[in-house]
Amino acid sequence: MSIAYLDGAYLPLEEAKISPLDRGFLFGDGIYEVVPSYAGNMVGFAPHIARMKNGLAAVGINLDWSEADWADLCNRLIKENGAGNLGIYLHVSRGADTKRFHGFPENIAPTVFAFAFEIAPPPVADKALVHSYKVSTDRDLRWERCHIKSTALLGNVLHFQQGYKQGHGETLLFNANNELTEASACNAFIVKDGIVSTPPLDNQLLPGITRHIVLDVLRQDGTIPVEERTVTMDEVASADEVWITSSSKEIAPVIEIDGVAVGNGEVGDVWLAAQALYTAGKFNY
């Protein structure tokens, strides 16, 4: 039985209930995070919470919680749910009003909800064991505030579903200038001639925590050149390697895009080195 948290109470997940007038339910008016943990050790906790706070501020949800408050909640959920391989889902909506109205209500408390769920063991730097991906591509049709980790994910869901119904594990997105933005639920990287490149942060993509850790560990190590710059879809098509990154996937190699092999169609050596560096350093954040 999974134990969840809802507005100050720890209770079985199936007993957690919110009002149908909660603005998270009516409008997707909220912010969320997912923090992975392995054997009780969280990955990227501090940057996840910093992004949560930035998102809440960006949409004007006032929640007076410190990083220590979030740590207490996450650690309690890990303990209550067995301290195995767990994802900790954190969700804050603007709260429940007495009516449905687009304008922000005054004097209501945010709804804070969290629960733990089982995740796969962490990926390892092994070409024979890694789960590689075949993906689709599509013009990015989401809103222009993708840097905010909003709970309003319908645009992302529709892009993911397009690839999923074709038997693919993700959808790479590009803007009107034929430039790579990200994927429906991941950030994206390419490798060409040993250089790792990823689009720079702006309103078109989420500042992914795994993206941040990957860039940081590669720069600290210094053996793999890395850059944040505009990446065209022509460069994606001619890349030696393509990766997608997320908290659950870590660094996942892409071996096929729209039915065409990436590079030689096999998991690359740069991925292998990068995943090893990520594995060694991911608990430092």
N, C-alpha and C positions, 0 to 999 in steps of 0.2 A: 504494500500500500504506500503510495507516494504522499509525503507530507508537504503541503504548500503553505504559503504565507499570504494573508489578506488583511490589510489594514489593522495590523497589530496582533493578529491571532495566527497561530500555527495549527493547521487542521488538515484532515485528509483531503486530497485534491478534489475528490468527487463532491465534497461538502462545501467547497468554495463557490460562492454565488455573488454576482454583482447585480445592481439595478439595471433594468432595460433602458433607463434614462441616463446611464453612464455615458459620457461623451466619447469614451474610448469605443463603446459599442455602436453609438449612433453616427459618429463622424471619423472614427480612426484618430481621435484627438489625443495622441499620447506618444511617448517615447519608450523604446525598449533596448535591452542589451541581452546578449547571451555570453556567459563566461564559462569556458570549458575548465574542467578540473579532473585530475588524474590522481587517484589514491589520496585525495584530500588536498592536493596542491593545485591552486588555480593558475591559469595562464593569462597574463596580461591584465590582471585585476585592476591595477592603478589606471592604466590608459582606458580601460573599459568604463570605469566610473567617471573619469574625466570627460569622456565623450558623452556619457549619460547626462552629466551636469550641463555641458555645453548645449546639448539638445533641448533640455528642459528650459534653459535660459532663452534659446532661440525662439521657442514657441510660447514663452511667457507662462510656463507652469511653475509655480512657486512651491518648492518642497525643501524644507530646511533639514536635509540629511547630510551628514558628513561622510567622508570616505570610511571612517571607522564604523559608522552606523551600517553602511552597506556591507562592510566586511563581516560584522556580527551576523547580519542576515544570511549572507552566503555561507559562512562557516556553520551556522546552525542548520541550514538546509542540507549541507553536505553530511553533517553528523546524523541528522534525522533520517537520511535516505541511504545510508550505508557506505559512504565514502569510497565508492568504486570509481568507474569512469562516468562522470556526470556532467551534463550541461546545466547551468543555472540560468534560468530565464527570469529577467527582471523587467517589470512593466509598470509604467506610471501613466495614468490617464489624468485628464483635467478634473475628473470627478463627476458626480451625478447631480443634475439640476432637477427642478420640479417640472420642467417643460423642455421641449425641443426648440432650440433657438440658435441660430448660427453665431451670434455674438457671444463673447466670453462672459459667463456668469460671474458674479462677484460673491465672495464669502462662501465658497464651497471648498471642501478639502479634496486634494488629489486622492485618487484610488491607487494604492500601492499593492501590487500582486507579484508573487514570485513562486516558482516551483522548480524542482529538479527532475531531470529525465536522463535515462541511460544513453550514453553515447558509445561509439566504437572505441577500441583501444587507439592510442595515438599512432599516427603513421610513422613508419621507420624508413631510414635512408637505404632502401633496398629495391633495385629495379624489378626484381622478381616478385616482390610482395606488394608494391604500391598499386593503388587503384588509379588507373589512368582514365581519361575522359574523352568522349567524342561529343562535340558541341555543335550548335547551330549559331548563326549570326542573324541580327535583325537591327533595323533602325530604332534607336532609343526614343520611345514615345512616352516616357515618364515625365513627371513634373520637373521644374527647374530648381528644386531645392533638395537634390539627392544627397547632399552632404549632411542632412538631418536624418537621424535614424528613427524615422516616424513609424508608428504602428500601421499607418495607412499604406499598405503594401500591394494594393490591387494591381498597379502598373507592373511591379516586379513579378507578381504571380502570373500575370498574363504572358509576360515574356518567357518566364520559366516554362509555363505550360506549352508554349509553342514548340520549344525544343523537346520537352518531355514526350509529347505525343508522337514525335518522330523517332523516339528511342534514344534521345540524347540526354546527357546529364547536366547540361547548362546551355545558356544562350549568351554569346558575346554581343555587346551592344555598341553601336557607333552613332555619331551625331550627324547633323546635316552636312558637315564638311568631310565626311567619310573618315572621321577620327575615332579611334577606340576610346570608349568611356570606361566601362567596367562590364561585369556580367550581371545577370538578374539577381544573384545572391552572393557574388564574389567580386573581388578586385582581380585585375588581369595584368600579366607581365608577358613580355616577349624576350627571347634571347637571340642575338645575332652576332656571329663572330666572337662569341665569348662574353659579350656585353649584355647585361640585364637592364631592360628599360620598362618603365611603367608610366602611365599618364600622371601628370601633376595633379595635386589636389585642387579642386574648385567645386562649384555648385553642381557639376555633372556626375560626381561620384562620391561614394561614402569614404571617409577617412578610416579605412579598415585597420583594426588592431593587428591582425596578422600581417597585413601590408607594412605597417609601421615596424613591427618586429623584424620582418624579413629585411627591410632596407637597413635597419640599424645593425643587425648582426653581420650583414654582408659588408657594410662600411667599416665596422670595427675590425673584421678579419682582414679586409683589404686585398684578398687574392682574386676576387671576382669584381670587375668594374660594374658599377650600377649608376643609373641616371633616371631622373624624373623629368619627362619631356613629352611633348605631343607625339603620339604614335598613330600612324595612319593604318587603315585596313590593308593597304597594299603591303605595308611592312609586316603586318600580321600574317598575310598569305605567304610571304617569303621567309618567315622566321625559321630559325633552326629549332627552337623550342618555344612553346607557349605554356604558361602556367595560369591557373586560377588559385586564389588564396582566400581562405576564410577560417574562422575559429575552429570549425569542425573538420575541414579538409586539410588545414595547414597549407602546404604547398603541393598542389595537385597538378601533375603533368597532363597536358592536352595532346593527344596523338592524332586527332582528326577533326577538321573543321568543315562543315557542310559537305561531308563525304570525301574530302581531300586530305591526304596525309600531311601532318605537320613534319617538316624535315624529312627524315628517313622513316617516319611512322613509328619510331621507337622512343622509349623514355630516354632523355638525354643525360649526358655527364654533368652538365652544369646544374641541372635539377638535383642530381645525386649529391653534389657538393653542398648546394644550398640547403637541402633538407637536413643534411648532417649538421650543419652549422645552426640551423633553426632548432633542431632537437636538443643540441647542447646548451642553447641559450634561452629557451623560451620561458623558463621559470624565473628568469631574472627581471620580469616586468610586472 
